[in-house]
Amino acid sequence: WNVSESEINFANLKMWIPPSKVEPHDIYVLGLQECAQGLRKQWISGLLRHIDCGRKEYVLLNKAWLLGIGIIIIVHRAHVCKISHLHSQVVPTGKGNIIGNKGATAISFQFQETSFAFINSHLAARAEKFEKRAKNFNRIIKNLELGRPGLDVLHQFTHTFFFGDLNYRIEKDFYETVNMVKMKKWSELIKFDQLRYQMEKNHVFYGFKEGEINFCPTYRWERNKNTVSNKREQAPSYCDRILYKSLSQTYDLWQECYLSSHRCFGSDHRPVWSLFKFKPKMPYFTSSAHDHKMTDLQKVGERDGKNYSNISISLVELQASFRGL
C-alpha cells in the first residue's frame, strides 16, 4: 500500500487485513511505499498489534527500509523454528541510482525446504516513463544478492514475489476511463494497461504472473472519500500490483484471490492484497541415512538395555497459507 505519508488508522486496517481472530494466516508479507520515516515504528507496531489481536501468537520476523519503502514480515510463532536462511537487502533506483525515494526492499528466507523471495518496490512515476520503470526493474534484479552469492535472484528461489507501487498507467482519456470505472468495466479497462502490454511483449517481468484484475484502479483517489481525484487529467490506473513466479516444474503454490480494499481511506492510493497457499517441502532423508540412524539407535538401546526396534519416522506434508499485501 502506498500510504502517502499518512498515519496508521485501525479502522482502515480492518478493511485491508482481517485480524487473526477473524481470519488467521501463517505468514503476512506487507509492503509499504511513501511511509514517512517518523512513522515507521507506528506502522510496524500497529500492524503487528492489529494482526495479533493481543494474543501474542504472532511475531515480527524481519523488516527492511529504504526511505519510505518498507517490507515487513509477520509470522505465527509456531513457524519461526521452520524458517532459516533469512536475508534482506535494499536497492535504490532514484536519482543517480543513489536516492532511495524509488527502488526496492527485499527479504528472502527458507521455510523448511521451500525458499521465498519477496521484493517490495516503488518504480518511476509518470505515464510516459514506462521504459524507465523497466530499467528500474532490471537494476533491482541485477543488484539483489539475496540467498547464494552469484546466483540470479529469479532463478534460485522456489517462489519470487514482486509487488508494490509499480506506477504503470492506463493509457486512455481521463473522462473515458472514469466512465468505465463507474460502469465497472474492469476487463475492458485492463486492455489499456501499460504493464499488461509490456508483460505480453516480454519487455519486462518475464516469467511473472498476475491474478485476474476484478477491482477498481488503485490510483488516484481522494484521500478520505470514494471519489476519483483529477490530477492533471491523469487516468485512474492500476499502479499497485502483486506479481509472482515459481521455478519450472513447481506446483506447490497457488493464488486463492487478488483484490483491492477500495474503501480503505487515508491515501490517494488504495491497497491491494492477495491470498496464496503453499505446501512446504519437508526435509528429505535417504533410506540409507535412515537405516544408519536406526542402527545407531539400536546400539544405544542395547547399551542401555532398552528396545527401540519398533520406532519409525513418518514425514507428513504440511499446508500453510500467507497473505501478501
N, C-alpha and C positions, 0 to 999 in steps of 0.2 A: 504494500500500500504506500503510495506517495502521500505522506501525511501533511505536506505543505507547511511544515514547522508548527503544526497545531499541537496542543497539549492532549494527553490521553483523556478519553471520555468513555467511561464504562458503559454508558447507555449505547454508545456507538459500537463498542466491542462486542456486545451481545448480538448485534446484527451481523457481525463478521465472523466471530469464533464462538460456537456454543461452548459453555463451560463444561468441564469434565463430568460434573454430576448430571448433566443433561445428555451429553454425547461424548463419552471418553474415547481418546485415541492414544496410541502408544508413543508417537513422535509428532511434535509440532515444529514445523520449519517456517519461520516468519521472516519476510523481507520488508524493510522499510526504506523509503527514499525521502529526501528532504526533511529529515528529522533533525531539529535544532540540537546542537551539541550539548546545550544545557539541559535538554530534556531526555537524554539517553537513559539515565538511571530511572527516570519516571516511567518511560515506556517499558524497559526491561522488567522492573519490579511489578508494574501494573499488569503486564501480560501474564507473568507467572502467577500473580495473585488471582487474576481472572480465570485462568485455566484450572488452577489447583483448587480453588474454592475453599482455601483454608484447611484442606485435608492432609497437607504435607506428603502428597503422593508423587508430585512432580518436582523436578529439579532443572536448573539451567545447566545444560551440557556444555555449551560453548557459545561465544559471540565474536563478531568481528566488525570493526567500523572503519569507514573511510569518509571522513567528514559526516555528511548526512545520510550516507548509505550504510545500512546496518543489517546484518543477518543474525538471527537469534534462534537457537535450537533448544527446545524444552522436551524432556523425555520422562517417561514414567520410571520411578525408582527401580522397578523390577527389571528394567532392561539395561541399566547402567553397566552391570557386570558383563553384558554381552557385547559391549562396544569397545573397540580398540582402534589403533592407528588414527588417532584424531589429529587433524591438521587444519590450519586456517591461513589465509593469505588475502591481501588486497592488491588490486591493480588499478592505478589511476589512468584515466584517458582524457582528462581535462586539458586545458591549455598547455602545450608543450609536453603532453603526457606526464605532467608533474602535478597539476592541480587536481584535487580529489573531488571536485563537485560533480564530476562524471567518472564512471569507472565501475568496479565490481568488488564485492566482498565475497569470499568463498570459504566453505567448510567441507571437509571430507572426513569420512570415518568408515569403519568396517563393522557391520552388525552380524556377529557370528562369522559366516563365510561370505556374506553379501556386502559389497562395497558401494558406497554412495558418494557423489559429489554434488553439492548444492551451490549454485552461483547466483547471487543476487546483484542486479546491475541497474544502472541509470545511464542510458545511452544519450547521444547527442540529440538536442531538440531541433524543432522546426521541420516542416513538411518536406522541404527541398533537400534536407541533409541525410537522405537515406543511404547514400554512398559512405558518408562519414560514420553512420551507425554500423555499417558493415565493417569498416576499418576498426571501429571500437571493439566489435565482437572478436575480430581476428586477433587484435592485440591482447585482449583479455585471455583468450585461449592459449596464445603463444607464450604469454608470460606467467601463467599459472603453473606452479611447480608443486602441486599437491601430490600426495602419495609417493610413488617411487621416482627418484630423480631420473630425468632424461626421457621419461615416457609422456606422450601426449595425454593430456587430461581427458580427452574424449574417447580414448581407446584403452584405458586401464581400469576404469570403474564399471561395475556391473550396471549401474544406473546413474545418469547425469541429468540434473535439472538446471535449467537456465530460466530465470524469471526476473520480474521487476518492471520498472517503467522503461520499456524498450523504445518508447517515443515514436513508433511507426504510426502513420496517419491514414485517414480515409481521404482519398483523392476525389473529392466531389464538392459541388457547390454547397455552401453553408446551409442555405434555406432548403434546398432539396434534401440534404442529409437530415436536418431537423424534422422535416415532414416524414421521412422514412422511419425515424426514431419514434415519432408519435404513433405510426401505424405498426410498429414492432416488426419491421421487415428485416430481421437480422440476417437471414440467408442472402438477401439481395444486397444489403449493406456491405457484407464481408467481401463481396466481389470487387469492391473498390479499395480494399485494404492493402497497403504497401507491403506489409510483412508477408501476407499470404502469397502475394505475387512474387516477391523476392525468393521465398522458400520454394515455390513451384518451379522457378527458373534455376534453382540450386545456386543462387548468388550468395546466400548466407544461411546459417543454421542448417547446413547439410546433414541429413540423417535425423534431425529432430522432428518430433511430432507435437501436435497440439490438439486438444479435445475440441469438439464441436462448440462453436460460439452461439449460444441462445440467450444472450443478455444484451443490455444496453451498452453503448460505448462508455468507456470509463472516464473520459475527459472531453470537454471541460464543463464543469457544473458549478452552480452557485454553492458556496460552502455549506450553507445551512438550510437549503431547500432544494426540492427536486425540479430544478429549472436549469435548462441549458444556458451557459454563460457565453455571451458573444464577445470573444476577444479577437478583434481584427478579422472577424468573419472566418475564423478557423473552424473547419468542420469538426463536429464531435467525432472522436476517434477511439479506437481500442489501443490506447498507449500501454496499458498494463496487462502483461501476459505471463503465462506459465507454459514453458516448453520442456520436453523431456526426451531422452533417448536411452536405449539399452544396448548392450553388446549383442552381436548377432547370435542367434540360436538361444536367446534368453526369453523365457516365457513365465517368469515368476512375479511379474508386476503388472497390474492393470489399473486403469483410471476409472473410478466409480462415478465422479461427477466433476463439472467445471463450471463455476458460476461467479457472478459478481453480487456483492451486497450493496444494492443500489440505494438503499435508504440509510446507509452508514454515512453520516454527515461529518462536517468539520474540515474537509479539504475540498479542493476543486477537482480532485480525483476520487473515484470510487474504488474500493478494494476488490480484488479478485481472490478466489480461493479454489482449491481442488482437493479432492479426497482420493488417495491412492491406497491400494492394498498390495502387500507382497508376502511371499512365502520365503523366509530366510533359509539359506543353505546351512545345514548343520555340519559341524566338524566331521571329517571322513576318516575312519580308521580302517586300514587294510586288515584282511583276515590274519595275515602273518603277524602283524603287530598285536592284534587282539589275542592270538594264541600265545604269543610271547608273554604278554601281560598276565594272562590267566595262569601260565606255567609258573611265573614268579610268585603269583598269589597263592598257588597250591603249595609251593615250597615254604612260604611263610606260614601257611596253615599247618603243614606237617611239623614245623619247628615249634609252633605254639600249641599243637595238639587240637587244632580246630579244622573243621571240614568246610572248604569253600568251593566244592566241586559243582554245586548247583547254581552258581552265580552266572548270570548272563547280562550283557549290555544291550539295551534296547534304545535305539535312536528314534526320536519322533520328529515329525515335521510340524513346526510352529507356524502360526499365521499371525501377522501383525498388520497394523494399519497406521498411516500417518496423514496428517492434514498439512498440505503445503499452501502457504499464503504469501 
